[in-house]
Amino acid sequence: MTDSISGACKEYLNRLRLRFTPEFAPKLEEKVRGCIIGCDADFKLIEEEGSGPRVVANTAHGPCEDVWLIPHVISTTRSKLFQQLENDKELQSECARLVRLPKGAGVDESFTRFWRWCTPNAIENNEDRFMEVQWHLLPRNILWIPHADDGNVAVCPLPQSITGAMSQDFPNGLSMMFVLQPLKAGQALKRDLLPVRRTLQRVARLVMLIGDDPDRWAHPTERQGLNQVYQCAAPPSPMLWDPVKDLGDKGDLRPRMAATEFSPEVIQVYTDYPLVAEALTHESFQLVPSFEACHILFASNPIAGFFAMGQRMVNQFPHDQCVINLRLLMHSVRLSAQPHPNGAKAVDQKGQALSLPPWFSLMFDLKTELNHFLAEHKRRKVAGQNNFWMIRSGDPGNDDWCLTDDACTIVKYNEANSGNWIIQKAINPPLLIGGKKLTMAVFLLVRSFSPLDAYMFKNMYGRLAMKEFSVRAKSLQDPTVHTPHDASDCKHLSMDELKEAIGSQHVEWPSVEASVQKSLKGLLEVSKQQMGEWPRSRALYRVDFGLPQVSSGEEFHPKIVTVGFAPNLEHVLTNSPNFVNDMFEVLFLDGPIPDPMVPLK
């Protein structure tokens, strides 16, 4: 335990990047090992009628001579907070008192005011950056220390690597407080609530978060000055938020956000994406080992909190669930549905018929649209039409699936996974090569949804099933027959092999490319209405296409089956070793577009 605590404390203090005295780390370790909690012996809260609360030092203290461990009153996430306050009246009353609401304040008021006073927990490790942010409230003798740019104490949350190694359990977590400037006995404490670089953005945050409450400012003149700066500051130029407009010389090979906060000559990239780390050799980018040091975060999993990114760029858009979540994509398509002569019929929430674009399969939400599906299934059965459906989980990242033409089986799925299933019309018959099902994957690079700025990597690849296609009961759940996702149980075809395979079915390759581009443009158009602008976001998606069997001369319409975030790059790098460099050049530089990338204008 001693070694783990010692290492965790040293790592944490190094991460804070503050100038601690040599005696500070041993002092922190001593308090952690001994579970020495609280600061009441050294500081006291003074509440006097007619004046705001003050926290003063009982004795003199020098900078970093000591450290105090402070237990949190509550640690929660935004999604859980309201229910916690509603279910625990004692907790709600305490939170209302902490955030200085009048006695008798309700849950709504406590929830709203909470965000003015809370603090995010410490970032633990790479994985935790992509989880929902945890927030905590400190006890009032620390929480009520007023703000000042020249703070004499600092308060920092301790990571789980430290609190978890302690002999006593602290379910809500701990923070540490330490002295920054010499304190005399009786001197009031003050701390910088936003210890970041002084910018207009910081001014706005302070003014909005702390407001005009004089008790939360250590210096009234500072509050007045910041208010004046905030009110007199000119609004930011719209150009900074318009990703299509030029932010600098296109020849300088710097990211589009360079004109806002920084413009590095070599852009530092942090990624937990092993294949990206191995393949990124572009001279304009440098891999760094920590998130804190990076200009670009290229994540292998969706992140939870965008505001924690600061000025960094990231390979995700805030609302891209509208693209990668089948249920949300389905609704996006319906909202934008336009009449089309070859479109498949769907229904909106009122049960009215819609016409879907030819690149999107007919789809229903099992949880809310079971009645519409059953009506369609019956109609197809009476008409003698193909009635096979693919059931997919509505949870992103869940690859569970089922292929069937039996309505009872589909209805039974409503009992599983809380009914969180999407029903997708299966392509039957699919395009077969040697009797085996062929599907296709295309990489889509997006720099902006609104206005649209996207590119298709023209070197597509194919996936050929390992076994011959069959819809007999024995084969219905066999992934080596139906290739429901990008799994290893299929043969991957290079671009040349894919062209040859499709050409053998009397389908001209130029028509395939044109149809794929049209489908991708359609996908982007229906998605951009939900996405909006986010100039520091970029994205790489893999779009999986189902391919229909067509007769000679018949129009070829591949259908988008799924859209994947942070796709596996193993197969594309095998045939296109420079893909990662080309991708980074397109997404993060303002230079010429590499040849393999086709603009979707």
C-alpha positions as CSV (number, residue, x, y, z in Angstrom):
1,M,0.0,0.0,0.0
2,T,2.8,2.4,0.9
3,D,4.5,2.0,-2.5
4,S,1.2,2.5,-4.4
5,I,0.3,5.6,-2.4
6,S,3.8,7.0,-2.8
7,G,3.8,6.5,-6.6
8,A,0.2,7.8,-7.0
9,C,1.0,10.9,-5.0
10,K,4.1,11.7,-6.9
11,E,2.4,11.1,-10.3
12,Y,-0.5,13.3,-9.3
13,L,1.7,16.2,-8.1
14,N,3.7,16.0,-11.3
15,R,0.5,16.2,-13.3
16,L,-0.6,19.4,-11.4
17,R,2.6,21.2,-12.7
18,L,2.9,23.4,-9.7
19,R,6.1,24.3,-7.8
20,F,5.8,22.3,-4.7
21,T,8.5,22.2,-1.9
22,P,10.4,19.0,-1.5
23,E,8.6,18.4,1.8
24,F,5.1,18.6,0.3
25,A,5.0,15.1,-1.3
26,P,6.0,13.3,1.9
27,K,3.5,15.4,3.9
28,L,0.7,14.4,1.4
29,E,1.7,10.7,1.7
30,E,1.6,11.0,5.5
31,K,-1.9,12.4,5.5
32,V,-3.1,9.8,2.9
33,R,-1.6,6.8,4.8
34,G,-2.9,8.0,8.1
35,C,-6.3,9.0,6.7
36,I,-5.9,12.3,8.5
37,I,-9.0,14.2,7.3
38,G,-10.2,17.8,7.9
39,C,-8.8,21.2,8.6
40,D,-10.9,22.5,11.5
41,A,-7.9,22.8,13.8
42,D,-6.1,25.2,11.5
43,F,-9.0,27.1,9.9
44,K,-12.4,28.3,11.0
45,L,-15.6,29.5,9.3
46,I,-16.9,32.8,10.7
47,E,-20.6,33.6,10.0
48,E,-21.6,37.0,11.3
49,E,-24.9,38.7,10.9
50,G,-24.7,41.6,8.4
51,S,-21.6,40.3,6.6
52,G,-20.7,37.4,4.4
53,P,-19.1,34.2,5.7
54,R,-15.3,34.2,6.0
55,V,-12.8,31.4,6.4
56,V,-9.7,32.5,8.4
57,A,-6.4,30.9,9.5
58,N,-6.1,30.0,13.2
59,T,-2.3,30.1,13.0
60,A,0.4,31.2,10.6
61,H,1.2,28.9,7.6
62,G,3.9,29.0,5.0
63,P,3.5,28.0,1.3
64,C,3.2,24.3,0.8
65,E,4.2,23.6,4.4
66,D,1.2,21.4,5.0
67,V,-1.7,19.8,3.2
68,W,-5.3,19.2,4.3
69,L,-7.6,16.4,3.0
70,I,-11.2,17.5,2.6
71,P,-14.0,14.9,2.1
72,H,-16.6,15.8,-0.5
73,V,-20.3,16.2,0.5
74,I,-21.5,14.7,-2.8
75,S,-20.0,13.3,-5.9
76,T,-22.3,12.6,-8.9
77,T,-23.0,13.0,-12.6
78,R,-25.4,15.3,-14.2
79,S,-27.6,12.4,-15.2
80,K,-27.9,11.1,-11.6
81,L,-28.0,14.4,-9.7
82,F,-31.7,15.2,-9.9
83,Q,-32.8,11.8,-8.9
84,Q,-30.4,11.8,-6.0
85,L,-31.7,15.1,-4.7
86,E,-35.3,14.0,-5.2
87,N,-34.9,10.7,-3.4
88,D,-32.7,12.0,-0.5
89,K,-34.3,14.9,1.2
90,E,-31.5,15.3,3.7
91,L,-28.9,15.5,0.9
92,Q,-31.1,18.0,-1.0
93,S,-31.4,20.1,2.1
94,E,-27.6,20.1,2.6
95,C,-26.9,20.9,-1.0
96,A,-29.4,23.8,-0.9
97,R,-27.6,25.1,2.2
98,L,-24.2,24.7,0.5
99,V,-25.2,26.6,-2.6
100,R,-26.9,29.3,-0.4
101,L,-30.5,28.8,-1.2
102,P,-33.1,29.9,1.2
103,K,-34.6,27.4,3.6
104,G,-37.3,25.3,1.9
105,A,-35.9,25.5,-1.6
106,G,-37.0,22.7,-3.9
107,V,-35.2,20.1,-5.9
108,D,-35.4,22.2,-9.1
109,E,-33.7,25.2,-7.5
110,S,-31.0,23.0,-5.9
111,F,-30.3,21.2,-9.2
112,T,-30.1,24.6,-11.1
113,R,-27.9,26.2,-8.5
114,F,-25.6,23.2,-8.1
115,W,-23.7,24.0,-11.3
116,R,-22.6,27.3,-10.0
117,W,-20.8,25.7,-7.1
118,C,-19.6,22.2,-8.1
119,T,-16.2,21.1,-9.2
120,P,-15.3,18.3,-11.6
121,N,-13.5,15.3,-10.1
122,A,-9.9,14.6,-11.1
123,I,-9.3,12.9,-14.4
124,E,-8.1,9.4,-13.6
125,N,-6.7,7.9,-16.8
126,N,-7.2,7.8,-20.5
127,E,-10.4,5.7,-20.4
128,D,-12.1,8.0,-17.9
129,R,-11.8,10.9,-20.2
130,F,-14.5,9.3,-22.3
131,M,-16.9,8.7,-19.5
132,E,-19.5,11.0,-18.1
133,V,-17.9,13.7,-16.0
134,Q,-18.2,13.3,-12.2
135,W,-18.9,16.5,-10.2
136,H,-18.6,17.2,-6.5
137,L,-19.5,19.7,-3.8
138,L,-17.0,20.6,-1.0
139,P,-18.1,21.3,2.6
140,R,-19.0,24.9,3.3
141,N,-15.8,25.8,5.2
142,I,-14.0,25.2,1.9
143,L,-16.7,25.9,-0.6
144,W,-17.4,29.3,0.7
145,I,-13.8,30.6,0.4
146,P,-14.2,33.6,-2.0
147,H,-12.6,34.0,-5.4
148,A,-9.5,36.1,-6.0
149,D,-7.0,36.1,-8.8
150,D,-4.3,36.4,-6.1
151,G,-5.5,33.4,-4.1
152,N,-3.5,32.4,-1.0
153,V,-4.8,28.8,-1.0
154,A,-5.5,26.2,-3.6
155,V,-8.0,23.2,-3.6
156,C,-7.5,20.3,-6.0
157,P,-9.5,17.0,-6.2
158,L,-7.6,13.8,-5.5
159,P,-7.8,11.0,-8.1
160,Q,-9.1,7.6,-7.3
161,S,-5.6,6.2,-7.6
162,I,-4.9,7.9,-4.3
163,T,-8.2,7.7,-2.4
164,G,-8.7,4.1,-3.5
165,A,-5.4,3.1,-1.8
166,M,-6.4,4.6,1.6
167,S,-7.4,2.3,4.4
168,Q,-10.7,4.2,4.9
169,D,-13.4,4.4,2.3
170,F,-14.4,7.8,0.9
171,P,-17.2,7.1,-1.5
172,N,-17.6,10.8,-2.5
173,G,-13.9,11.4,-2.9
174,L,-11.4,13.8,-1.4
175,S,-9.8,17.1,-2.3
176,M,-6.5,18.5,-0.9
177,M,-6.1,22.1,0.2
178,F,-2.7,23.8,0.5
179,V,-1.3,27.3,1.1
180,L,0.2,29.2,-1.8
181,Q,1.2,32.5,-0.1
182,P,2.2,33.1,3.5
183,L,-0.7,33.3,5.9
184,K,-0.9,35.1,9.2
185,A,-3.2,34.1,12.0
186,G,-6.6,35.6,11.5
187,Q,-6.1,36.2,7.8
188,A,-9.0,35.4,5.5
189,L,-8.6,32.7,2.9
190,K,-9.2,33.3,-0.9
191,R,-8.7,31.1,-3.9
192,D,-8.6,31.3,-7.6
193,L,-11.7,29.4,-8.8
194,L,-10.5,29.4,-12.4
195,P,-6.7,29.0,-12.3
196,V,-6.2,29.2,-16.1
197,R,-4.7,31.7,-18.5
198,R,-6.3,35.1,-18.2
199,T,-8.5,35.5,-21.2
200,L,-11.9,37.1,-22.0
201,Q,-13.3,33.6,-22.0
202,R,-12.2,33.2,-18.4
203,V,-13.7,36.6,-17.5
204,A,-17.0,35.6,-18.9
205,R,-16.9,32.3,-17.1
206,L,-16.2,34.0,-13.7
207,V,-18.9,36.6,-14.2
208,M,-21.5,34.0,-15.2
209,L,-20.6,31.4,-12.6
210,I,-20.0,33.6,-9.6
211,G,-22.3,36.4,-10.6
212,D,-22.9,39.5,-8.5
213,D,-22.9,37.8,-5.1
214,P,-20.5,40.0,-3.2
215,D,-19.7,37.2,-0.7
216,R,-18.2,35.1,-3.4
217,W,-15.6,37.8,-4.3
218,A,-12.6,38.5,-2.0
219,H,-12.1,41.9,-3.6
220,P,-15.2,44.0,-4.6
221,T,-13.0,46.0,-7.1
222,E,-12.0,42.8,-8.9
223,R,-15.7,41.9,-9.4
224,Q,-16.4,45.4,-10.7
225,G,-13.4,45.4,-13.0
226,L,-14.2,42.0,-14.5
227,N,-17.9,43.0,-15.0
228,Q,-16.8,46.1,-16.8
229,V,-14.3,44.1,-19.0
230,Y,-17.1,41.6,-19.8
231,Q,-19.7,44.2,-20.7
232,C,-17.3,46.3,-22.8
233,A,-15.6,43.5,-24.6
234,A,-16.3,43.2,-28.3
235,P,-18.1,40.0,-29.4
236,P,-15.8,37.4,-31.0
237,S,-15.5,37.6,-34.8
238,P,-17.9,35.2,-36.5
239,M,-14.9,34.1,-38.7
240,L,-13.5,32.2,-35.7
241,W,-16.6,30.0,-35.6
242,D,-17.1,29.4,-39.4
243,P,-15.1,26.4,-40.4
244,V,-15.4,27.2,-44.1
245,K,-13.8,30.6,-43.9
246,D,-10.0,30.8,-44.0
247,L,-8.4,31.5,-40.7
248,G,-4.9,32.0,-42.0
249,D,-2.6,31.4,-44.9
250,K,-3.5,28.0,-46.5
251,G,0.2,27.4,-47.1
252,D,1.2,27.4,-43.5
253,L,-0.1,23.8,-42.8
254,R,-1.6,24.7,-39.5
255,P,-5.0,23.6,-38.1
256,R,-8.1,25.6,-38.6
257,M,-8.3,26.5,-34.9
258,A,-4.8,28.0,-34.9
259,A,-6.2,31.6,-35.1
260,T,-8.0,31.2,-31.8
261,E,-5.6,30.2,-29.1
262,F,-2.3,28.8,-30.6
263,S,-0.6,28.1,-33.8
264,P,2.1,25.5,-33.3
265,E,4.6,24.7,-36.0
266,V,4.3,21.0,-35.1
267,I,0.9,19.9,-34.0
268,Q,0.9,17.6,-31.0
269,V,-1.4,14.6,-31.1
270,Y,-2.5,12.3,-28.3
271,T,-4.3,9.1,-29.2
272,D,-5.2,5.8,-27.6
273,Y,-5.7,4.4,-31.1
274,P,-2.7,1.9,-31.6
275,L,-2.9,1.7,-35.4
276,V,-3.1,5.5,-35.7
277,A,-0.1,5.9,-33.4
278,E,1.9,3.4,-35.4
279,A,1.0,4.8,-38.9
280,L,1.1,8.6,-38.2
281,T,4.5,9.7,-39.6
282,H,3.4,13.0,-41.2
283,E,6.0,15.7,-40.5
284,S,3.4,18.2,-39.4
285,F,2.3,16.1,-36.4
286,Q,4.0,14.8,-33.3
287,L,2.7,12.1,-31.0
288,V,2.7,13.1,-27.3
289,P,2.2,10.7,-24.3
290,S,-0.3,12.8,-22.4
291,F,-3.7,14.4,-23.0
292,E,-2.7,17.6,-21.2
293,A,0.1,18.3,-23.8
294,C,-1.9,17.7,-26.9
295,H,-3.4,20.0,-29.5
296,I,-5.5,17.2,-31.0
297,L,-7.2,14.3,-29.3
298,F,-7.8,11.4,-31.6
299,A,-9.8,9.0,-29.5
300,S,-10.8,5.4,-30.1
301,N,-14.0,5.7,-28.1
302,P,-16.6,8.5,-28.0
303,I,-15.9,11.2,-25.4
304,A,-18.4,12.3,-22.8
305,G,-17.6,16.0,-22.2
306,F,-16.6,18.4,-24.9
307,F,-16.1,21.4,-22.6
308,A,-13.2,19.5,-21.0
309,M,-11.4,19.6,-24.3
310,G,-10.6,23.3,-24.0
311,Q,-9.0,24.5,-27.2
312,R,-8.1,21.0,-28.4
313,M,-9.4,19.5,-31.6
314,V,-11.1,16.1,-31.4
315,N,-12.2,13.5,-33.8
316,Q,-15.8,13.6,-32.8
317,F,-18.8,15.9,-33.2
318,P,-21.0,16.6,-30.2
319,H,-24.2,15.2,-31.7
320,D,-22.8,12.5,-34.0
321,Q,-25.0,9.9,-32.4
322,C,-27.4,11.2,-35.1
323,V,-25.0,9.4,-37.5
324,I,-23.7,6.4,-35.7
325,N,-26.8,5.5,-33.7
326,L,-29.2,3.6,-36.0
327,R,-32.2,4.7,-34.1
328,L,-31.3,8.4,-34.3
329,L,-30.1,8.1,-37.9
330,M,-33.5,6.5,-38.8
331,H,-35.3,9.5,-37.4
332,S,-32.9,12.0,-39.1
333,V,-33.7,10.3,-42.4
334,R,-37.4,10.4,-41.8
335,L,-37.3,14.1,-40.8
336,S,-35.6,14.8,-44.2
337,A,-37.6,12.3,-46.2
338,Q,-38.4,13.5,-49.7
339,P,-40.6,11.8,-52.3
340,H,-38.6,9.5,-54.5
341,P,-39.9,7.2,-57.3
342,N,-37.9,4.2,-56.0
343,G,-38.1,5.1,-52.3
344,A,-39.2,2.6,-49.7
345,K,-42.3,3.4,-47.6
346,A,-41.9,4.3,-43.9
347,V,-44.1,6.0,-41.4
348,D,-43.7,9.0,-39.2
349,Q,-44.8,9.3,-35.6
350,K,-48.4,10.0,-36.7
351,G,-48.4,6.9,-38.9
352,Q,-48.3,8.8,-42.1
353,A,-46.5,7.3,-45.1
354,L,-43.1,8.6,-46.0
355,S,-40.8,7.8,-48.9
356,L,-37.2,7.0,-47.9
357,P,-34.2,7.6,-50.1
358,P,-32.9,4.6,-52.1
359,W,-29.7,4.4,-50.1
360,F,-31.5,3.7,-46.8
361,S,-33.2,0.5,-45.8
362,L,-36.7,0.5,-44.4
363,M,-36.4,0.5,-40.6
364,F,-38.5,0.5,-37.5
365,D,-37.9,1.0,-33.8
366,L,-39.1,-2.1,-32.0
367,K,-39.8,-0.3,-28.8
368,T,-42.1,2.4,-30.2
369,E,-43.1,1.2,-33.7
370,L,-44.0,-2.4,-33.3
371,N,-47.5,-1.9,-34.6
372,H,-46.2,-0.2,-37.8
373,F,-43.8,-3.0,-38.4
374,L,-46.4,-5.7,-38.0
375,A,-48.6,-3.9,-40.5
376,E,-45.8,-3.8,-43.0
377,H,-44.8,-7.4,-42.3
378,K,-48.4,-8.5,-43.0
379,R,-48.6,-6.4,-46.1
380,R,-45.5,-8.0,-47.5
381,K,-46.6,-11.5,-46.6
382,V,-49.9,-11.1,-48.3
383,A,-48.2,-9.7,-51.4
384,G,-45.7,-12.6,-51.5
385,Q,-42.7,-10.2,-51.1
386,N,-39.4,-10.9,-49.4
387,N,-39.9,-10.5,-45.7
388,F,-36.5,-11.1,-44.1
389,W,-35.5,-8.5,-41.4
390,M,-32.3,-7.9,-39.5
391,I,-32.7,-7.1,-35.8
392,R,-29.9,-5.0,-34.4
393,S,-29.3,-3.7,-30.9
394,G,-30.2,0.0,-30.4
395,D,-27.1,0.4,-28.2
396,P,-24.1,1.8,-30.0
397,G,-21.2,-0.7,-29.8
398,N,-23.5,-3.7,-29.2
399,D,-23.1,-6.1,-32.1
400,D,-26.0,-8.4,-31.2
401,W,-28.2,-9.2,-34.2
402,C,-30.8,-11.6,-35.5
403,L,-32.0,-12.4,-39.1
404,T,-35.5,-13.8,-39.5
405,D,-38.8,-13.6,-41.5
406,D,-40.9,-14.7,-38.5
407,A,-42.9,-11.9,-36.9
408,C,-43.3,-13.9,-33.7
409,T,-39.5,-14.1,-33.3
410,I,-39.2,-10.3,-33.8
411,V,-42.0,-9.6,-31.3
412,K,-40.3,-11.8,-28.7
413,Y,-37.2,-9.7,-28.9
414,N,-39.3,-6.9,-27.4
415,E,-38.9,-8.7,-24.1
416,A,-35.0,-8.6,-24.3
417,N,-32.8,-5.6,-23.7
418,S,-35.8,-3.5,-22.7
419,G,-37.0,-3.6,-26.2
420,N,-34.0,-1.6,-27.4
421,W,-33.9,-3.1,-30.9
422,I,-34.0,-1.7,-34.4
423,I,-35.6,-3.7,-37.2
424,Q,-34.0,-3.3,-40.6
425,K,-35.2,-4.7,-43.9
426,A,-32.6,-7.2,-45.0
427,I,-31.3,-7.0,-48.6
428,N,-32.5,-10.3,-50.1
429,P,-31.2,-11.4,-52.4
430,P,-27.8,-9.8,-51.7
431,L,-25.0,-9.5,-54.3
432,L,-23.4,-13.0,-54.4
433,I,-19.9,-13.8,-55.5
434,G,-19.5,-17.5,-55.9
435,G,-22.7,-18.0,-54.0
436,K,-21.3,-15.9,-51.0
437,K,-22.6,-12.6,-49.8
438,L,-20.6,-9.5,-50.6
439,T,-20.7,-6.2,-48.6
440,M,-18.6,-3.1,-48.9
441,A,-17.0,-0.5,-46.5
442,V,-16.2,3.1,-47.3
443,F,-14.3,5.6,-45.1
444,L,-15.9,9.0,-44.7
445,L,-13.9,12.0,-43.5
446,V,-15.9,15.0,-42.2
447,R,-14.4,18.4,-41.4
448,S,-17.8,20.1,-41.0
449,F,-21.5,19.2,-41.2
450,S,-22.7,22.8,-41.4
451,P,-21.6,24.0,-43.9
452,L,-20.8,20.6,-45.5
453,D,-17.1,19.8,-45.9
454,A,-16.5,16.1,-46.3
455,Y,-14.4,13.6,-48.3
456,M,-14.7,10.0,-49.3
457,F,-11.6,7.8,-49.3
458,K,-11.9,6.3,-52.8
459,N,-10.1,3.0,-52.0
460,M,-13.0,1.1,-50.6
461,Y,-12.8,-2.5,-49.5
462,G,-15.1,-5.5,-49.6
463,R,-16.1,-8.3,-47.2
464,L,-16.9,-11.7,-48.6
465,A,-18.7,-14.2,-46.4
466,M,-16.9,-17.4,-45.6
467,K,-19.9,-19.7,-46.4
468,E,-22.5,-19.7,-49.1
469,F,-25.6,-17.6,-48.6
470,S,-28.7,-19.3,-47.2
471,V,-31.8,-18.3,-45.3
472,R,-32.5,-21.7,-44.0
473,A,-33.0,-21.8,-40.2
474,K,-29.6,-23.4,-39.6
475,S,-27.8,-20.5,-41.3
476,L,-29.9,-17.5,-40.1
477,Q,-27.7,-16.8,-37.1
478,D,-24.4,-17.7,-38.7
479,P,-22.1,-14.6,-39.1
480,T,-19.9,-16.5,-41.6
481,V,-22.9,-16.5,-43.9
482,H,-24.5,-13.1,-43.3
483,T,-21.5,-10.9,-42.3
484,P,-23.6,-8.7,-40.0
485,H,-20.7,-6.5,-39.0
486,D,-17.0,-5.9,-39.7
487,A,-15.8,-9.1,-38.1
488,S,-12.8,-11.4,-38.7
489,D,-15.1,-14.2,-39.9
490,C,-15.1,-13.0,-43.5
491,K,-12.6,-12.5,-46.3
492,H,-11.6,-8.9,-46.9
493,L,-11.1,-7.8,-50.5
494,S,-8.8,-5.0,-51.6
495,M,-10.1,-2.3,-53.9
496,D,-9.0,-4.1,-57.0
497,E,-10.5,-7.4,-55.8
498,L,-13.7,-5.6,-55.0
499,K,-13.9,-4.0,-58.5
500,E,-13.3,-7.3,-60.1
501,A,-15.9,-9.1,-58.0
502,I,-18.6,-6.5,-58.7
503,G,-17.7,-6.3,-62.4
504,S,-18.2,-10.0,-62.6
505,Q,-21.9,-9.3,-61.8
506,H,-22.2,-7.0,-64.8
507,V,-22.2,-3.8,-62.6
508,E,-20.0,-1.0,-64.0
509,W,-17.6,0.4,-61.3
510,P,-18.2,4.1,-62.2
511,S,-21.9,3.5,-61.4
512,V,-20.9,2.0,-58.0
513,E,-18.7,5.0,-57.2
514,A,-21.4,7.5,-58.3
515,S,-24.0,5.7,-56.3
516,V,-21.8,5.5,-53.1
517,Q,-21.0,9.2,-53.4
518,K,-24.7,10.1,-53.8
519,S,-25.5,7.9,-50.7
520,L,-22.8,9.6,-48.6
521,K,-24.0,13.0,-49.6
522,G,-27.5,12.0,-48.6
523,L,-26.3,10.7,-45.3
524,L,-24.5,14.0,-44.6
525,E,-27.4,16.1,-45.7
526,V,-29.9,14.4,-43.4
527,S,-27.4,14.5,-40.5
528,K,-26.3,18.1,-40.7
529,Q,-29.7,19.4,-39.6
530,Q,-29.1,17.7,-36.2
531,M,-25.4,18.4,-36.0
532,G,-24.9,22.2,-36.3
533,E,-21.5,23.9,-36.2
534,W,-18.6,22.8,-34.1
535,P,-15.3,24.1,-35.5
536,R,-13.0,22.1,-33.3
537,S,-14.5,18.7,-34.3
538,R,-13.5,16.4,-37.1
539,A,-14.5,12.8,-37.7
540,L,-13.6,9.6,-39.4
541,Y,-16.5,7.1,-40.0
542,R,-16.7,3.7,-41.7
543,V,-19.9,3.4,-43.7
544,D,-21.0,-0.2,-44.3
545,F,-23.0,-0.8,-47.4
546,G,-25.3,-3.8,-48.3
547,L,-25.1,-4.6,-52.0
548,P,-28.2,-5.8,-53.8
549,Q,-28.3,-8.4,-56.6
550,V,-29.3,-6.6,-59.8
551,S,-30.2,-7.7,-63.3
552,S,-28.2,-6.4,-66.3
553,G,-29.1,-2.8,-67.0
554,E,-30.9,-2.4,-63.6
555,E,-29.9,0.6,-61.5
556,F,-27.5,-0.3,-58.7
557,H,-28.4,1.1,-55.3
558,P,-26.1,0.1,-52.4
559,K,-27.8,0.7,-49.0
560,I,-26.2,2.1,-45.9
561,V,-26.4,-0.5,-43.2
562,T,-24.4,1.0,-40.3
563,V,-22.1,3.9,-39.7
564,G,-19.2,3.2,-37.3
565,F,-17.1,5.6,-35.1
566,A,-13.4,5.1,-34.7
567,P,-13.3,2.2,-37.2
568,N,-10.8,-0.6,-37.4
569,L,-8.0,0.5,-39.8
570,E,-6.2,-2.8,-40.1
571,H,-7.6,-3.7,-43.5
572,V,-7.3,-0.3,-45.1
573,L,-3.7,0.2,-43.9
574,T,-2.8,-3.2,-45.5
575,N,-3.6,-1.9,-48.9
576,S,-3.2,1.9,-48.3
577,P,-0.2,2.3,-45.9
578,N,-0.4,6.1,-46.1
579,F,-4.1,6.3,-45.2
580,V,-3.5,7.8,-41.7
581,N,-1.2,10.5,-42.9
582,D,-3.6,11.4,-45.7
583,M,-6.5,11.4,-43.2
584,F,-4.7,13.7,-40.8
585,E,-3.8,16.0,-43.6
586,V,-7.4,16.3,-44.7
587,L,-8.9,16.7,-41.3
588,F,-6.4,18.9,-39.5
589,L,-4.4,20.9,-42.1
590,D,-5.4,23.5,-44.6
591,G,-3.2,22.3,-47.4
592,P,-4.0,20.6,-50.7
593,I,-6.3,17.5,-50.5
594,P,-4.4,14.3,-51.1
595,D,-5.3,12.4,-54.3
596,P,-7.1,9.4,-52.6
597,M,-9.7,11.7,-51.0
598,V,-12.7,12.6,-53.1
599,P,-14.6,15.8,-52.0
600,L,-18.3,15.4,-51.5
601,K,-19.5,18.7,-52.8
